[in-house]
Amino acid sequence: MPEMQVRGERIPHHTEKLILPPCQVKCPINEQIQRTNVMISLLPDDESLAREKIIRICEELYESNPFFGVCGYICGLCEQECNYRDNGGSIRRRLLKKFLSDVYAAHVSDRQIPQVSRAGGRVAVIGGGPSGLTCASFLSKKGYAVTIFDAHPKLGGMLRYGIPEYRLPEEVLDREIGNVLAHGVEVRPGVRVGRDITLDDLKSRGFDVVYIAVGSQLGKPMGIENEDHPSVQSGVHFLQAVKKAGVPKLSGTVAVVGGGNTAVDAARTAIRCGADRVALLYRRTRAEMPADPEEVHDALEEGVQLLELSAPQRVVLDGSRLVGIECCSMTMGDPDAHGRRRPVRKEGSTFVFPCDLVVSAIGQECDLMLLANDSYGTIRISKRGTIEADPLTMETTAPGVFAGGDAVVGPMAAIDAIAAGKIAAESIDRYMKGEVLERPPRHLMSCDVPFRDHFRAAPEPKRTPIIRHLSFDVREIGFSLSEAITEARRCMQCGPCSICNACADIGLQAEPVSVRVDQTLCSGCGLCAAACNYHAISFRSVDVLRNDGTATCKQIACTDATLCKACGLCVASCPSHARDMTTGYSLSLLPQSGPPPVVSCYVCKFGWDYASAGAGLKALNHAVATPVTCIGQVSSDAILAAFSDGFSGVLLLGCPEGDCHFQDGSSEARKKIRVLRDIMAPFGIEPERLELVTGIDPLGERMQRIVDSFVMKLATLGKLSCKELRHER
């Protein structure tokens, strides 16, 4: 099959190729993170004015992820690939989601659920965890009659029974599940498929399709002596018991074996249950722990000890009483086939860690007893003990049976399970309509932008460790509106405009803007490429027809539309006027009353008056106001033309340096002003007549005062009397 080269990778010709921000590539559901960050960054810093806009953002996010609010409490996977990760800290996307969903929940008590006719067929979903619920949500919206069968008394799966309350409050989970069920999903709680009902029974009861979405709710054994002792529990069982039976009163020392999120959750839960001492025993080092680094950090802050390079050998008993766990020290050896360094046992390094309770959290697996005693079809099981299913369509080897989530790939993050549920819903819909299930694979490519070194994260708003470990209250305080706006403004909008379009959708732009190039005027000088922060400009040779009819070959600059942000910096830098914007400057606003304007004022749309009520920029007294996409877009010609047209001064209102939507528009404007002031002097134009003011003014409350102050300064300079300026518009 034909292939192509993309950044050194060979990609099959039929593959769908997308350039996305690295955070969106990392997200299993490819959430439009950049788009949401832009919309948050442009909110007014006023709760009453921002509320409706936040609700609109949330409605959009819930359409693609029914557990968007839950993810705000537990999922920061996208942060691992943020371009800021190693330079000042990733954008705190999880806390931004939490902020949005909390505001939404506080002001939207009754969502209007559209009624959908149930004419699509019947679907049975086995497992009421994140994957099953997500699949049910999307299918019910498409008109299918969906019934969820779950062995537990309440839905939620590992979200409910495997994640402690301090990380995910039950009221948040209940609210999200309620939104799913409101679409008409039927629930059969306390029904274990394989024991109370079989797959054959489901078929005989008229279900057209079955989706198997059981989670990994069985703990893997450690395989050591005496681990069947009553004082040895699996991490999954320990966390479930706390949720189902209430918080136990622990004392003494608890040893938790493992390095994943379940192990860390169990250790932090044991601290909250009153244990005097809790230790994590892990056979590798902290750097190799698969648990979220944030969770490990918080656990250590709360008093959990970490015993690295410690591998359990046996449970130590004194008669019938558990008194400790015998371990041996390890050292890190050579990497394995996956590049992960293997722990190697140190000879003669055995030691006993005294403890009263051992929690084993070295891994989890699915209970596939649901496949017993049925003849529905041959559902193939892999050597790993998981269901074999097509990774693109989720279809198993049995017709009409689909499977996803933990049941197919083993233990996974909640967002992975949600993604599997979305894919399964699409495949089931295609199956029911008789359409082809296969879809072309997608190749997602990340893009980079220059790092803004001086725009670093603020300290995370968390409760102190001494307060956190005393209760199961939510661990963090969360963002206020102003903190959320500030954090969202840190986002560098790494991805192309084509996958965002936030500025057009919220009315900041009339339409998505792009850059055009006139090949006959382009000289290939390269100034535009030097001005571009997004690597969107490249050069190619073209044949150009001369006036005398002969042809010549020359280099011209081309713009990659998938990378271009339409900031206009290249347009402003082009000396031959070969580049322009598809929409040009926005319509200038004249003063509504008063004397003729004396100031030409260019205003950045992303920093000034972007969030006030109504559409567009306010009219300003004494000035002709022209909104621009970026203040760096204003060309030298436009500034000089203003003086030729009789304006006494030119005022530029831009974003603060380091807080520019397009990286460095204000710094480019400042450089331009320094050069222009030298040019203006021989023509009798004082440098004070050209000024740049930077700041953030969402409601445009400071703009008139700044213009008035500038007009007063111009009055002290007297009437402008300059020599003729030659310029091209």
Sequence and secondary structure as in RCSB ss.txt:
>XXXX:A:sequence
MPEMQVRGERIPHHTEKLILPPCQVKCPINEQIQRTNVMISLLPDDESLAREKIIRICEELYESNPFFGVCGYIC
GLCEQECNYRDNGGSIRRRLLKKFLSDVYAAHVSDRQIPQVSRAGGRVAVIGGGPSGLTCASFLSKKGYAVTIFD
AHPKLGGMLRYGIPEYRLPEEVLDREIGNVLAHGVEVRPGVRVGRDITLDDLKSRGFDVVYIAVGSQLGKPMGIE
NEDHPSVQSGVHFLQAVKKAGVPKLSGTVAVVGGGNTAVDAARTAIRCGADRVALLYRRTRAEMPADPEEVHDAL
EEGVQLLELSAPQRVVLDGSRLVGIECCSMTMGDPDAHGRRRPVRKEGSTFVFPCDLVVSAIGQECDLMLLANDS
YGTIRISKRGTIEADPLTMETTAPGVFAGGDAVVGPMAAIDAIAAGKIAAESIDRYMKGEVLERPPRHLMSCDVP
FRDHFRAAPEPKRTPIIRHLSFDVREIGFSLSEAITEARRCMQCGPCSICNACADIGLQAEPVSVRVDQTLCSGC
GLCAAACNYHAISFRSVDVLRNDGTATCKQIACTDATLCKACGLCVASCPSHARDMTTGYSLSLLPQSGPPPVVS
CYVCKFGWDYASAGAGLKALNHAVATPVTCIGQVSSDAILAAFSDGFSGVLLLGCPEGDCHFQDGSSEARKKIRV
LRDIMAPFGIEPERLELVTGIDPLGERMQRIVDSFVMKLATLGKLSCKELRHER
>XXXX:A:secstr
  EEEETTEEEETTSEEEEE HHHHHSTT   HHHHHHHHHTS S HHHHHHHHHHHHHHHHHH TTHHHHHHH 
 GGGGG TTTTTT    HHHHHHHHHHHHHHH SS         S EEEEE  SHHHHHHHHHHHHTT EEEEEE
SSSSS THHHHSS TTTS HHHHHHHHHHHHTTT EEEET  BTTTB HHHHHHTT SEEEE     EE     B
TTTSTTEEEHHHHHHHHHHH      SEEEEE SSHHHHHHHHHHHHTT SEEEEE SS GGG  S HHHHHHHH
HTT EEE SEEEEEEEEETTEEEEEEEEEEEEEEE TTS EEEEEEEEEEEEEE SEEEE S EE   GGGTT  
S    B TTSSB B TTT BBSSTTEEE THHHHSS  HHHHHHHHHHHHHHHHHHHTT       EEEEE    
  TT       B  HHHHTTS S SB    HHHHHHHHHT    S GGGT HHHHTTSSSS   EEE TTT    
 HHHHH SS  EEEEEEEEE TTS EEEEEEEEE TTT    SHHHHH TT  EEESS S   B  SSSS   EE
EEEETTTBSSSSSSSS    TTEEEEEES GGGS HHHHHHHHHTT SEEEEEE  TT BTTBSHHHHHHHHHHH
HHHHHGGGT  GGGEEEEE  BTT SSHHHHHHHHHHHHHHH S          
